């Protein structure tokens, strides 16, 4: 491996931000996009430059390589960052499998259980290389592309819980990853990191409960301003309680809830009213005229096949629901949202999603699952 050489796979918002930031931080960066998306990647391929601005850093990043050739992209890279939506993980695993090298580290940001899909695909393809995997619960930044090779970073992650596979390598891997992102903290394993992704709790149920408004508005809909109501907050509470029950069964924690003490905020409301007010206060802070998302039109979703449903249901909620089945922990609210999304979009998300069966883990019991995550 070549020291300080990293590969960033995925040419979207997050990929541009990661590639640019790491390049400006002094790392040699190979930036890869799948050949079928070469047209939208053309300027970066030609110039090997990314203009970045916003809260992280401003500047013109010079890449070591920009390519649609995966073998060139990952050759001798010490760390391979996979920065794609969850539905892109399989494609990246498929193209990487023939060319990975012993000692490489593959880091998914975010993972949503995607590291386990990589592992399953590598097993099916009989990859014999010694690879370490890691995944974070979310991206290091919230970013938006402003044009080809031009990205704006709007928010930096405060903490980045990251799990390692096998988890008996956690200390060394986290120490290594902190040189890229000091806000990384160790999760118990990759599954704990996956469960800490808040999007499957927040996005799908608010979208589905706003279905008539979304379809009637013909694009003039703002989920955070219109869709976060007391009824939706009650659904969040139920979904989160199911997550907490699964965490309790596995000895996990929800890191982003660590400092949320309702007694510190209560102004005489009921706990439900207090939770709802805190949620909306935080939304105001984020989306108000002086908030971190000022200047971004947070319109949408415009339809029910938005990623808020088509990514967060099959790759987030199905994972948690089927994990609950394995552990004997009921998840009726998750199940109801998955079923309703499947009916509305005429897609069986139980079959197309990334659950325990699709990951090759459904025959394990709790002890076997924890052993697998620890030792590989």
Secondary structure, DSSP 8 states (H G I E B T S, - for coil): -EEEEEEEE--SHHHHHHHHHHHHTT-EEEEE--GGGTGGGHHHHHH-EEEEEESS--EEEE-SEEES-HHHHHTTEEEEEE-S-GGGHHHHHHHHHTT--TT-EEEESS-TTHHHHHHHHHHHTT--S--EEEEESS-SEEEEEEETTEEEEEEE-S-EEEEEESGGGHHHHHHHHTTT-TTEEE-SSHHHHHHT--HHHHHHHHHHHTHHHHHHHTT--BHHHHS--HHHHHHHHHHHHHHHHHHHHHT---GGGTT--GGGT-SS--HHHHHHHHHHHHHHHHHSTTSTTTTS---B--STTSHHHHTHIIIIIHHHHHHHHHHT---HHHHHHHHHHHHHHT--HHHHS--TTTTT-TT--HHHHHHHHHH-
